[in-house]
Amino acid sequence: MKKLIFALLMIVFGFPLSAQKTKSKAPVSEIKIQMTADRWESPANATEFLTHKGMPAIKILTNGDKVIPKDINFSDGTIEYDIEPGENRFNGINFRMADANESEFFYLRTGLAGNPVAQDAIQYAPIVKTVNLWDLLDHFQGPASIRNGEWNHIKLVISGKQMLVFVNDLARPALEIPRLEGNTMSGKIAFGGQSIIANVVIRPNVTEGLSPAEGFDPTYHDARYIRSWQITEPQPLPKGSELYGSNLFPSPSVTWQNINAERRGLINLTRLFGRSESRRFVWMRAKLTTTAEQKRKIALGFSDEVWVFLNGQLVFVDKNLYISPGMRKTPDGRISLENATFNLTLPPGENELLIGVANDFFGWGIIARLDDHEGVVVSTDFPPPVVQPKDLSPYLGVYTSPQMPEKITVTTKDDKLIVKAVGEPVALEYFDKDKFRYVEQGAVLEFYPSEKKMILKQGGQVLTFTKE
């Protein structure tokens, strides 16, 4: 009977069965970061807490250190703060920071304060594998009204892949980022660069209607971009070395991997290979197939150096070196199709476009676009790598020819075929079945083991040798 009465009370008065359970906490709508030492992480002697122009503030005393509000894991929402720049030229905020290697980064270039048309007064760039990709993303910068010696109000609205940036004008964004290019989606917030920071307010998930989906890529429907390539692993390239010599061409046995363009046709080598601690290069190749001769012009953006070959012939060389003003390409050393253009004459059939790309400074990559794609089929449909046989013994021996007084001795060392006639022995490169070459001298040796015969081709000559 008691159970029946209790059930009736539940129906009549609507008492919830879960009424005694603990209610979940409402989402935090606003976080105001206090300007006290217990609310911030920073290296020793990197900060000072003070009242500046009537407001509690944190003064960042160094340029290389990050100052981090504690207990914040930010993904989407709004970040607002006031900043008075110091004497350095850069003041920035990292967000979605996993660590020092990976984050998103927005910064002021305060040396351009007072210049209303400075195209790079403010910049967004991701930090990817420790590298600031500012020189690969020229379109993520713009002018802004920055005031040195005064408070500047900054507001970031971040939603999924997009961001709006406001600088001293909350009615109109100074930057609109259709796709955040970092590898992280959540993490810490950090401030850097000598400055004074105040009024830091975070509103998680308050995105003011900004879509989390990435915005439109203006090059998406442009078929002229060469978006698919094959690429080798990086190799060292000492200072002063160039890729002119054909001996530096990729060997037939080299391993290639496919790489596709990111937005705006960018082949982002930094995202794949990370920081270049010293000068290094990769080879990239694409196949351009035509049914008749085609004359084309290529617009090429690159960072930092390129050597371009068509069917093994050098057709273009250039450098885009930010730290060398005379070699700094428009626009101001950034990668862009404005960097360079050159002509290509494509004979009928399959043509190999081979580009060596070197780097030792910030971002690494290329953008390539034909002036007209009509009649040109671009692919990466290359044959598989040629693999040298493990057993080289059928080629070994001493070879003689009535056409040449010297004998040729063929041996092995370190899994390489070694030949010696006159002078120092040289190592040969395997490039096809029973065929080896010495690229520096343009020599090709074709072996016929069952016939105990070898043919040497060099400089238009063909010499036949017999194995003793």
N, C-alpha and C positions, 0 to 999 in steps of 0.2 A: 504493500500500500504506500509506504514512504517513497519507494522508487517511482510509483505512478505520479505522486504529488510533485516530486522533483522534476519529472519530465514535463508536466503541465506548466510548471513555473518557467522552465526553459523556453517553452513555446510561447507563452503569453507575454512574458517580459523580455524575451530575447537575450537572456544571459548567455554570453559566449562560453563555450567549454574551455576556451584557451585564455579566459580572462585573467587567470593567475600567472600566465607565462610572462617572461620578461619581454618587453617591447624592444624591437630592433631600433638602433640609433638612426636618426634622420641623417641624410647626407650632409656633410659640411658644406655650407653655402659660401663661406668666406674665411680665409686664413690671413690674419695680419701678423707679419713677422716682427716680433719685438726687437728693438735695437739694443740688445744686451748680450754680453759675452756667452751666457748660458744657452742662447738660441742659435749660435753660429759655430761652424767648424772652420778653422783657419790655421795655417802654420804659425809658429811663434813669431812675434814681432811683425806680422803681416797686416794687422788691423788696429784701429783705435775707435772706441765708442765715445761719442760726443754729442753735444747739441749744436747744430749748425743752422744758422739763420732761423732760429726758433723751433727747429724740428730735431727730434732724436734721430741719430744717423750713425752709420758705420763708415769709417774712412779706410779705404784700401790703400796701403802704403807701398805696395810692390806691384810690379807688372807681370811677373811670371806665375804668381800664385792664384789659386782658386779659393773663393770664399763662399761657403755653402750653408744655407739655412738647414737646421737639423730637422729630422723626422718628416721630410717632404719627399713623396714619391709622386711625381707629376706625369700625367699622360695627356689629357685634354682639358681645356679651360682657358681662363684669362689670367695673365700676369701683368700687373701694373707696378711701376716704381718711378721714383724721381732720382735723377742723377746729375751731379755737377762734375764734369770731366776734370781730370788732373792734367799734368803736363805731358803725359804720354800721348801718342797718336791714336790709340785703340782702346775702346771701352766696350766690353761685351757681356752677354749673358748666355750661358749654356743651359739647355733644358733637355729633358729626356736623356740625361747623362748616365750611361751605364758605368763608365769609368773615364779615365783620361784619354782613352783610345777611341771611344764611340759616343757621339752626342750630336745634337743640333746646336747651331751657334748663330746668334745675331749680334752685330756689333756696329758701333759708331766709329767713323774715322774722323776724330775730332780735329785733326790738322786741317780739315776742309770746312770747319765751322765758319759761317759768314758768307760762304759761296753758295748762292741759291741754285746754281746750275751744275754743281759738281756731281757727275754721274755716279761716282762711287763714294758718296758721303756716308751712306749706310749700306750694309751688306748682310745677306744671309748666306751661310755655307755650312754643310754638314762636316763633322769631323769623322772620317772613315779610316779605320786602321791607323790612327794617330795623325792623319793628314787632313789639313784644312783645304777643302776643294774650291777655294775662292777663284782660282784661275781656270777652272773648268765650267763655271756657272756664271758667265758674264751677265746674264739676264736677271740675276737675283741681286741687283744693286740699284741704287737710284739716289736722287738728290733729296735733301731734307733740311729743315731749318734747325740747325744745331747751334746752341749758344754756349760758348765757353765762359766760365766764371759765373754761371747762373744755373738754376735748376732747369732740367729738361724732363718733361713727362713722357714716359714710354709705356705703351700698351701693346701686348701681344695677345692675339686671339688665335688659339690653336685647336683645330678640330680634325682628328684623324690625319689625313695627308695634306691638309691645307693650313695656311697661316695668313693672317693680316697683321701688319705692323703699323702702329700710329706713333708719330713723333711730334709732340707739341701741338697736335691738331687732331682732336678726337672725331672730327666730322669726316675726315678723308684719310684713307690709309696711304702711308708713304711707300709701302711695299705690299704686293699681293703675291703670295707664293702658292702656285697651284698644286705643287707637289713637294713636300718635304723629302729630301733625298738621303737622310741619314738611315742607318740600319736599326735604330732603336725606336720603340713606341712608348716607353715610359722610363723614368729615372729621376735623378736628382736635378736640382736647379743650382747654378753656380754663377757668381759674378767675378769678373777679372778686369785688370787694368787700374792704374792709379785713378781714384775717383772717390766721391762721397755719395753714398746711397741712402735713401730714406723712403718711407711710405711704401714698403713692399707689401702688396696685397695679392693673394692668389685666390681665384674663384674656380675650384675644380668643376669641370663639366659645364661651365657657363660659356657657351660658344657662340652666342648671339646669332644663331641661325646659320652659321657657316657650315657648309656640307663637309662631312668627313671624307667623301670620295675625292680622288685626285681630279684636278681640273683638266681641261682640254690641252692636248699637245698640238701647237699650231703646225707642226711638220707631219702630223700623223698621216695625212692623205697625199704627201709629196713623195712620189715614187722615184724621184731623182737621187735620193739619199742611198748610199751604199751602206746597208744596215747589217749585213752578215759577212763575217770574215772567219778565217782560220788564223791561229796565232801560236807561236812557240813559247817556251818558257824563257824568262829573262836570262840574259848573259851579261857579264861585266864588259864595260867599254871604257878603258882607261882614258883619262883626259888627253886630248890631242889626237886620239884615234878617230878614224872615219870609217864609214861603211862603203867606201868606193870600191875596194878590191873584191873581185868575184870570189876570192878564197874565203870570204866571210859569209857567202851565201849559205842558207840553210842546207844541210846535207840531205840526200834523198831518204835517209833513215830517220830523220828528226821526227819527233812526235808533235803533231798538231792537235789543237783543240778548237772547237767552235766558240765564237763569241758574238753576241748580238748587241745592237745599239740600244742605249737607253733613250729617254726622251730627247727630242731635238737632234736625233742622229748621233749622239755622243757614244763613242766606244770608250768606256771608262776603265782604263787599265789599272788605275789605283784601286778601284773596288775589287778587282781580281787579284792583284799582286801586292798591294800595300805600299809602304814607303820605300823609296829608293835611297838607301843609306849612302850610296855612291853612284856614279854614272853607270847606267846599264841600258840594255836595249832588248827589244823583241822584234821578230819578223811577223808581219801580217800579210795575208794574201787573199785575193778574191779572183774569180774567173769571170772574164768579160767575153761573151760569145757573140759574134756578129755573122751575118750571112754575106755582107759586103763591106768594103772599107768604110769606116766611120771616123770622122774628125770630131773630137769632143774636147770640151774644156772642163776641168775639174776645179771646183772651189774646195780648198783644204784648210781646215783648222787643226792646229797641232800644238802639243806641249810635250817636250820642248824642241826636239830636233827630228827631221825626217830626211830619208833618202828613198826616192821612188824609182822603181825599175819596171819597165814593161817588156815582157818576154826576155828578161835578162839584160836589157840595155838601160843604162841610167838616163832618166828623163827629167829629174827635178831633185834639187837639194835645197834645204833652207833651215833656219834656226829661229826660234821664238824664245829669246832669253830675257826674262824680266830684269835680271840683275845687270844686264849689259844694255844700257839705253839705246845704243846704236843697233842692237839686234832685237829690240822689243817691238813686236808686231802690234798694229792696231787691232783691237782696242786695248792699249796699255798692257800688253803682255798676256792678255787672257786668250783662251782658245775661242776661235770664232771663224766662221766662213770668210770673214774679212781678212784673215791672216795672209792668204796667198791663193793665186790661181795659176794653172799651167795647162798647156795643150797636150792632147793625146791623139795619135793617129792609130786606130785599131785596124789591123789587117783582117780579112775574112777568116772566120774560124775561131778557135779558142785562144784567148790571150790571158796570160798571167800578170796581174797587177800585184807587185810585191813592194811592201813599204817597210823599211826599218825605222823604228821609233825609239828614240833615246830620251832619258829623263834623269835628272838628279835634283829637281826643285819642285816641291809641292805637287800639284795634280799632274797626271800622266794620261794622255789619250789623244784621239783624233776625231774629226768630223769630216766626212767626204761626201760631196754631192756633184753629180754630173749636171751639165747644163741642159741635157736632153736625154731622156732614157729610151726614146723611140729607136727600135732596131738593135738594142743592146740588152742581152740577157745576163744578169749578174747572179752568180751562184758560188758555192764552195764545194762543187762536185769535182773533187780531185781524187786521183787514185790513191790507194792506201800506201803507207810508207814502204820503201824497199828495205828488206831486212837482209843483212849480210849473212851468208851461211857460217855456221859455227866451225865447220871443218874446212880449212883453207889449204890442206895438203895437196889437193889436185892441181893447185897452181904453182907449187913450189918447184924450184930447180934452176938450172942454168940454161939460158936461151941464146942461140946464135942465129945470125942471118948473113947471107952473102951480100946484102945491101948495106951492112954496117960492120966495121972491123971490131968494135967493142962487143963483148958479151954482156948480157943483162942477167943479173942474179936476183932471184925472187925468194925472199925469206919472210918470216913473221916475227912480230914483236908486239906484245900487249894487244893481241887480237887484231892487229893491223897487218896488211900486206905491205912488205917493204921491198923496194926495188933499188938496185945499184948498178949503174953502168960506169959513168965518169963522174967524179966528184962525190959529194956526200949522199948517202942513201936517203930516200924520201918515202914517206908513208902515203899509200893510196887510199882513195875513198871508193867504196862499193856503191854503184848507182843503178845497176841493172844486172840481170842474170849473166854471170860470168864476165861482167864488165867492171873495170875500175878506172879511176881517173886521178890525175894530178892537176888540180884546177889552176894553180898559179902559173903553170907552164902550158896550159891548154892541151895536155896529153891524155889520151885514152888508150887503155890496154884491154883488148878483147881476148879472152882465153878460150881455147877449144881443147879441154883436157883429154877427151877420147882420141883426138888426133895428135896430141902432144904438140900443139901449135899455139902461137900467140901473135896477135897483130897489134902493132903500135901505130896510132894515128896522131899526128901532130903537125900543125902548120901546113896543112894540105898534103902532107906526105903520108903514105901508107907503107909500112915495112912489115914483112912477114918473118917470124922467128920460129925455129924448131927447138924443142926441148932435147937436151943432150941425154 
